[in-house]
Each structure stands twice: as C-alpha cells, then as structure tokens.
C-alpha cells in the first residue's frame, strides 16, 4: 500500500492517469458515436463527412495561429501571464477562426463542387475552427497550471455531446442525410466549448485584452500552426484526395480503418498531454533538457505502440463485423497501416522535444517537407491504386517524420552540449 501511495503521489503518474481517464472516456463515447455514425450514414455518407472534415482540419491550425501553444508556454513558465495570454489567444482565435471558416467554404466549392454541400462545410468549419479551438484554449490553460483533472474532463466532454447528437439525429431524421447530421454535429461541438470557457473565466479569472500584443505573436505562432497543419496534411490529405479522385465509398472505408489506429494511440497521446507543460519547463534551458526527458518516456511509449500494431494486424477481420459489410475492404487497409503506431510512438516524443526545447521552427519545416511529399505522392498514385497508395504513403510519411525528428534532436542536443562546454 505504501508503494502504491508513493506511486500515486508522483505528479507524472497522477497526471498521466488523469489524461488516460480523459482520453479513455473520450474513446468510449467517440468510439460508440463513430460506430453508430458509420452504420447510419453508410460508407458513402461517412466518406462525404470525412472529406469535408479533413479539409477543415487542415485549415484548423491556421485558424488559431498557434495561440493555444503560446498560451501554454507563457502560463506554464509564469502564472501571472494567464490574463494577458488568454486575452491574446481569444482575440486571435475568434478573428482568424471566422476568416478561415469563410476560406473553407470557398475551397469546398472549388474542390468538392457537386459532392459536398457548402452548408455542410460551413457548419463543420464553424464547429472546428472557432468552437473547438476555444475548447482547446481551455485545455491548454489547465495543462499549464497542472490541473489536468479539469483538462481531462474538458477533453472528454464533446464525446457525450456527440453521442446524444447522433441519437437525436437518428430519432428525428427520416433519411440518413449527412447534411442534416452536420447541424447536429455543430450543436454538439458548440455547447461543451461555451461551458468550458465559462468555467475557466469563473475559476481562473477574466482575460485581459490587448489587440496590439495579440497580433505581435502572429509571426511566432505561424510556426506552431504550420507544424500542426502539416501533421494534418500528411495524415488527412489522403482522405480528401480519395473523395475527390476516387469515390465516396473508398474515402469512407479508409477513414474507418484510420480511425481505429487513431483511437488505439490515445494512451500515448495521454502521456504527451500529461507531460506537456513539463516539456516546456525542461526545455527552458535548451534542447538537452527536453531531449533527456523524452528519452525517459520512450520505452513506455514504444512498448505500448508495439503491442497496438500487433493487435491491429491480428484483429483486423473484426472491423466489418462492427461497422457493417460496406466496410469489408477495411480489413486490408487496416493491415497496411498497422506499422504506423510503432513509428508514432517514437516520433511523438521527439517532436514534442523540439517544441519544448524552443526549436518549433525546425520541427515545422521538417513536417512541412513531409507534407509536400505526402500530397505529391498521393495526388499521382491515388487515382491508380486507390487506398493502397494512401496507406503506403501514410506509413512512409510517418517514417520520414521519425527519421527527421531524430536527426534534428540528436544534432541540436550535441550542438547545445558543445556550446555549454565552450
């Protein structure tokens, strides 16, 4: 019992447990919601929704210009920065979120004309580019002040809302229209975000607004948003191109398989969330600090992700039984992308090392180059090989990210060591 008490008193263990609880609750609710949505919308409807959502998610990071991560860094290092940091983040999120919502609708009309309605994209864009980003600001704020129990609750909150929304959609809609579902999705994202922001203002205090200060951080925030966006590009551009160049069904099947991988990697993401502020603190003196911290976490991450990869390959035939016969070909897709968790288990830690150590620009450039590679290869080969091209490119992109992040961490940490010795 004494050993268990000491273990639970460890901040890393306690914070990771909270984030696993938050992510685990999210998995349960999101998993149930996703299964119901996949069955009720069918592969075609899910493909339309996935394509529009992927388009919006590529724009999502630029709709906030890295304001959430700058907020976390400022507050984690100095609690007195809370009010001005939150004010700056809110100004940027609301302003740029509105602009990029309109941009998403314009891109939709050019890219998906006749396949995805502009109303559907507008609703998804408002939900993701404005309200989801507000929710993310709340999560980052409580991460920065080491109140991860609140972060866990806020992270899990959209899950029950989406589950209630898909239930309401099924009960009130005569047909499984993806356009009607978009309205329910919008409401399910708005309510938790508004409640979470209101709670933050009551508990931690009001923000302090200064327009000049907010927009001065845009240049630095650009590299945070570039990193986040390029991550979405090399993981989600294939879904957009499958919808545009092949078919709705192919996009839906691929989305279903990729979703399984994303869900099973949640414990690793929970560990990243639990140590988010720690990476910034250990990196305050340079990359050596954050790199050394990451090395301690790598064995845990790799052990879990290795087991996930094996489990995915073995259990792949169960997916059509869960989602329906229209997803029969997802078995092969899932086995193609089974190696991805192992690669991500290492790359997530190394990428966060670069961010915590103050090398966000180097990380962003590396990820941008991989995104260019992924889009180029997918654009040329998806019309010829459908989801096989998308799956192969996804694995190759993750490997490139791992290699580039490892090289950057190794080289920059050695450079720091030489400079400190001099």
C-alpha positions in Angstrom: 0.0 0.0 0.0 2.8 2.4 0.8 4.4 1.7 -2.6 1.0 2.4 -4.3 0.6 5.6 -2.3 4.1 6.8 -3.4 3.3 5.9 -7.0 0.0 7.9 -6.9 1.8 10.8 -5.3 4.1 11.0 -8.3 2.9 14.0 -10.4 3.8 12.3 -13.7 1.8 9.2 -12.8 -1.1 11.1 -11.4 -1.3 13.5 -14.4 -1.0 10.6 -16.9 -3.7 8.7 -15.0 -6.0 11.8 -15.4 -5.3 12.1 -19.1 -5.8 8.4 -19.7 -9.1 8.7 -17.9 -10.0 11.7 -20.1 -8.8 10.1 -23.2 -10.4 6.8 -22.2 -13.8 8.4 -21.6 -13.3 10.1 -25.0 -12.6 6.8 -26.6 -15.7 5.2 -25.2 -18.0 8.0 -26.2 -16.3 8.7 -29.5 -16.0 5.1 -30.3 -19.7 4.5 -29.8 -20.6 7.6 -31.7 -18.3 6.7 -34.6 -19.7 3.1 -34.9 -23.3 4.5 -34.9 -22.4 7.2 -37.4 -20.6 4.8 -39.7 -23.6 2.4 -39.7 -26.3 5.0 -40.1 -24.5 7.2 -42.7 -23.0 4.3 -44.6 -19.6 4.3 -46.3 -20.8 6.9 -48.8 -22.2 9.3 -46.2 -19.2 8.8 -44.0 -16.9 9.5 -46.9 -18.5 12.8 -47.6 -18.3 13.9 -44.0 -14.7 12.7 -43.6 -13.6 14.6 -46.7 -15.2 17.8 -45.5 -13.8 17.3 -42.0 -10.3 16.6 -43.3 -10.4 19.8 -45.4 -11.4 21.8 -42.4 -8.8 20.2 -40.1 -6.0 21.2 -42.5 -7.1 24.8 -42.0 -7.8 24.4 -38.3 -4.3 25.2 -37.0 -4.0 28.4 -39.1 -7.4 29.5 -37.6 -5.6 29.9 -34.3 -2.1 30.6 -35.4 -0.5 28.6 -32.6 -2.2 30.7 -29.9 -3.0 27.8 -27.7 0.6 26.5 -27.6 2.0 30.0 -26.9 -0.6 30.4 -24.2 0.5 27.1 -22.6 4.2 28.1 -22.8 3.6 31.5 -21.2 1.4 30.3 -18.4 3.5 27.2 -17.6 6.6 29.3 -17.0 4.8 32.3 -15.3 1.3 32.0 -13.8 1.0 35.8 -13.8 0.8 35.6 -17.6 -2.6 34.0 -17.5 -4.8 37.0 -18.1 -2.9 38.6 -20.9 -2.1 35.3 -22.5 -5.7 34.2 -22.6 -6.8 37.5 -23.9 -4.3 37.4 -26.7 -5.3 33.8 -27.6 -9.1 34.6 -27.6 -8.6 37.6 -29.9 -6.6 35.6 -32.4 -8.8 32.5 -32.3 -12.1 34.4 -32.8 -10.7 36.7 -35.5 -8.8 34.2 -37.6 -11.3 31.4 -37.0 -14.0 33.5 -38.6 -11.8 34.3 -41.6 -10.7 30.7 -42.2 -14.3 29.5 -41.9 -15.1 31.6 -45.0 -12.0 30.3 -46.7 -13.1 26.7 -46.0 -16.4 27.3 -47.7 -14.7 28.8 -50.8 -12.2 25.9 -51.1 -15.1 23.4 -50.7 -16.9 25.0 -53.7 -13.7 24.6 -55.8 -12.7 21.2 -54.7 -15.9 19.3 -53.9 -18.5 21.0 -56.0 -21.4 18.6 -56.5 -20.1 16.2 -53.9 -20.2 18.2 -50.6 -22.6 21.0 -50.0 -21.3 24.3 -48.9 -23.8 24.3 -45.9 -22.2 21.1 -44.6 -18.7 22.5 -44.8 -19.8 25.8 -43.2 -21.3 24.1 -40.2 -18.2 21.8 -39.8 -15.9 24.8 -40.2 -17.7 26.9 -37.6 -17.6 24.0 -35.1 -13.9 23.1 -35.7 -12.3 26.4 -36.5 -14.0 28.5 -33.8 -15.6 26.5 -31.1 -13.2 23.5 -30.9 -10.3 25.9 -30.8 -11.9 27.7 -27.8 -12.2 24.3 -26.1 -8.5 23.7 -26.8 -7.6 27.0 -25.2 -9.3 25.9 -22.1 -7.4 22.5 -22.1 -4.0 24.2 -22.7 -4.7 26.7 -19.8 -5.4 24.0 -17.3 -2.5 21.9 -18.5 -0.2 24.9 -18.0 -1.3 25.3 -14.3 -1.1 21.5 -13.7 -4.8 21.0 -13.2 -5.1 18.0 -15.5 -8.2 16.7 -13.9 -10.0 19.7 -15.5 -8.2 19.1 -18.8 -9.3 15.5 -18.8 -13.0 16.5 -18.2 -12.9 19.2 -21.0 -11.3 16.8 -23.4 -13.9 14.1 -22.8 -16.9 16.4 -22.8 -17.6 16.5 -26.6 -17.9 12.7 -26.6 -21.2 12.5 -24.7 -22.5 15.6 -26.7 -21.7 13.8 -30.0 -23.3 10.6 -28.8 -26.5 12.4 -27.8 -26.4 14.3 -31.1 -26.2 11.1 -33.2 -29.0 9.6 -31.2 -31.2 12.7 -31.8 -30.2 12.6 -35.5 -31.4 9.0 -35.8 -34.7 9.6 -34.0 -35.7 12.8 -35.7 -34.4 12.3 -39.3 -36.4 10.3 -41.8 -33.3 9.8 -44.0 -29.6 9.4 -43.1 -28.7 12.7 -44.7 -25.2 13.8 -44.0 -26.2 17.4 -44.4 -28.8 17.1 -41.6 -26.2 15.4 -39.4 -23.9 18.4 -39.9 -26.4 20.6 -37.9 -26.4 18.1 -35.0 -22.6 17.9 -35.1 -22.3 21.7 -34.9 -24.5 21.9 -31.8 -22.6 19.0 -30.2 -19.4 21.0 -30.6 -20.7 24.4 -29.5 -22.2 23.5 -26.1 -19.2 21.9 -24.4 -16.9 24.7 -25.7 -19.0 27.5 -24.4 -19.5 25.8 -21.0 -15.7 25.1 -20.7 -14.8 28.6 -21.5 -17.3 30.0 -19.0 -15.9 27.7 -16.3 -12.4 28.9 -16.9 -13.4 32.5 -16.5 -15.1 31.8 -13.2 -12.3 29.6 -11.8 -9.1 31.3 -13.1 -10.3 34.9 -13.8 -11.1 37.1 -16.7 -8.7 37.6 -19.6 -7.0 40.9 -20.4 -7.3 42.0 -24.0 -4.7 43.9 -25.9 -5.0 43.8 -29.7 -1.5 45.0 -30.4 0.0 42.4 -28.1 -2.1 39.7 -29.6 -1.1 40.3 -33.2 2.6 40.7 -32.3 2.8 37.0 -31.6 1.4 36.0 -35.1 4.9 35.5 -36.6 6.0 33.1 -33.8 2.6 31.4 -33.8 2.8 30.8 -37.5 5.4 28.0 -37.0 3.2 26.3 -34.3 0.3 26.4 -36.7 2.5 25.3 -39.6 3.6 22.2 -37.6 0.0 21.3 -36.6 -1.3 21.8 -40.1 1.4 19.8 -41.8 0.7 17.0 -39.4 -3.0 17.1 -40.5 -1.9 17.3 -44.2 0.2 14.2 -44.2 -2.4 12.2 -42.2 -5.6 13.6 -43.7 -4.9 14.8 -47.3 -5.3 11.2 -48.5 -8.9 11.2 -47.3 -9.6 14.4 -49.3 -7.9 13.1 -52.4 -9.7 9.7 -52.2 -13.0 11.6 -52.1 -12.0 13.9 -54.9 -10.2 11.5 -57.2 -11.7 8.0 -56.5 -15.1 7.7 -54.7 -17.1 8.4 -51.6 -17.0 4.7 -50.6 -13.2 4.5 -50.8 -12.9 7.6 -48.6 -15.3 6.1 -46.1 -13.6 2.7 -45.9 -10.2 4.3 -45.5 -11.5 6.8 -42.8 -12.9 3.9 -40.8 -9.7 1.9 -40.8 -7.5 5.0 -40.0 -9.9 5.9 -37.1 -9.2 2.6 -35.4 -5.5 3.4 -35.4 -6.1 6.9 -34.0 -8.3 5.6 -31.2 -5.8 2.9 -30.1 -3.0 5.5 -29.9 -4.8 7.5 -27.3 -2.8 6.3 -24.3 0.4 7.7 -25.9 -1.3 11.0 -26.6 -2.4 11.0 -22.9 1.2 10.7 -21.9 2.1 13.6 -24.1 -0.7 15.7 -22.7 0.3 14.8 -19.1 3.9 15.9 -19.7 3.0 18.9 -22.0 4.0 21.6 -19.5 7.0 19.5 -18.3 8.5 19.6 -21.8 8.4 23.4 -21.9 9.9 23.6 -18.4 12.7 21.1 -19.1 13.3 22.8 -22.4 13.6 26.3 -20.9 17.4 25.8 -20.7 17.7 24.3 -24.1 17.1 21.1 -26.1 19.2 18.9 -23.9 16.7 19.2 -21.1 13.6 18.3 -23.1 15.5 15.6 -25.0 16.7 13.9 -21.8 13.1 14.0 -20.5 11.8 12.4 -23.8 14.3 9.6 -23.6 12.9 8.5 -20.2 9.4 8.3 -21.7 10.3 6.5 -24.9 10.4 2.9 -23.6 6.8 3.2 -22.2 5.6 4.7 -25.5 7.3 2.1 -27.7 6.2 -0.9 -25.6 2.5 0.1 -25.8 2.6 1.2 -29.5 4.3 -2.1 -30.5 1.5 -4.1 -28.8 -1.1 -2.0 -30.6 0.5 -2.7 -34.0 0.4 -6.4 -33.4 -3.1 -6.3 -32.2 -4.3 -4.3 -35.2 -2.9 -6.8 -37.6 -4.4 -9.8 -35.8 -7.8 -8.3 -35.1 -8.4 -6.5 -38.4 -11.1 -9.0 -39.6 -13.4 -7.9 -36.8 -13.9 -4.4 -38.2 -16.6 -5.2 -40.8 -18.5 -7.2 -38.1 -18.5 -4.0 -36.0 -19.3 -1.4 -38.7 -21.2 -3.4 -41.4 -20.5 -5.2 -44.7 -20.0 -2.0 -46.6 -16.6 -1.7 -44.8 -15.4 -5.2 -45.8 -12.3 -3.9 -47.6 -11.2 -2.0 -44.5 -9.5 -5.2 -43.2 -6.8 -4.9 -45.9 -6.5 -1.2 -45.2 -6.1 -1.7 -41.5 -3.3 -4.3 -42.0 -1.5 -1.9 -44.4 -1.3 0.9 -41.9 -0.7 -1.4 -38.8 3.0 -0.3 -38.5 2.0 3.4 -38.0 1.6 3.2 -34.2 5.1 2.0 -33.6 6.6 4.8 -35.6 4.3 7.4 -34.0 5.2 6.1 -30.5 8.7 7.4 -31.0 8.1 10.4 -33.3 5.5 12.0 -30.9 8.1 12.2 -28.2 10.8 13.6 -30.4 8.6 16.2 -32.0 7.5 17.4 -28.6 11.1 17.5 -27.6 11.8 20.0 -30.4 8.8 22.2 -29.4 9.7 22.2 -25.7 13.3 23.0 -26.4 12.5 26.1 -28.4 13.0 24.6 -31.9 9.5 24.8 -33.2 10.7 26.4 -36.5 13.0 23.4 -37.2 10.1 21.0 -36.4 7.7 22.9 -38.6 10.0 22.9 -41.6 10.6 19.2 -41.3 6.9 18.4 -41.1 6.2 20.7 -44.0 8.6 18.9 -46.2 7.0 15.6 -45.3 3.5 17.1 -46.1 4.7 18.1 -49.5 5.9 14.6 -50.1 2.7 13.0 -49.0 0.4 15.3 -51.1 2.6 14.9 -54.2 2.8 11.1 -54.0 -0.9 10.7 -53.1 -2.0 13.0 -55.9 -0.2 11.0 -58.5 -0.8 7.5 -57.2 -4.3 7.5 -55.6 -6.0 7.6 -59.0 -4.1 4.5 -60.0 -4.0 2.5 -56.7 -6.9 4.0 -54.6 -6.5 3.3 -50.8 -3.3 1.3 -51.3 -1.4 4.4 -52.4 -2.9 6.3 -49.5 -1.9 3.7 -46.9 1.6 3.2 -48.3 2.2 6.9 -48.4 0.9 7.3 -44.8 3.4 4.8 -43.5 6.2 6.3 -45.5 5.3 9.8 -44.2 5.4 8.7 -40.6 8.8 7.1 -41.1 10.2 10.2 -42.6 8.9 12.3 -39.7 10.5 9.9 -37.3 13.9 10.0 -39.1 13.9 13.8 -39.4 12.9 14.4 -35.8 15.5 12.0 -34.5 18.3 13.6 -36.6 17.2 17.1 -35.5 17.1 16.2 -31.8 20.5 14.4 -32.0 22.2 17.2 -33.9 20.8 20.1 -31.9 21.4 18.4 -28.5 25.0 17.8 -29.4 25.3 21.4 -30.5 23.9 22.5 -27.2 26.4 20.3 -25.4 29.4 21.8 -27.3 28.2 25.3 -26.7 27.8 24.7 -22.9 31.3 23.2 -22.7 32.7 26.2 -24.5 
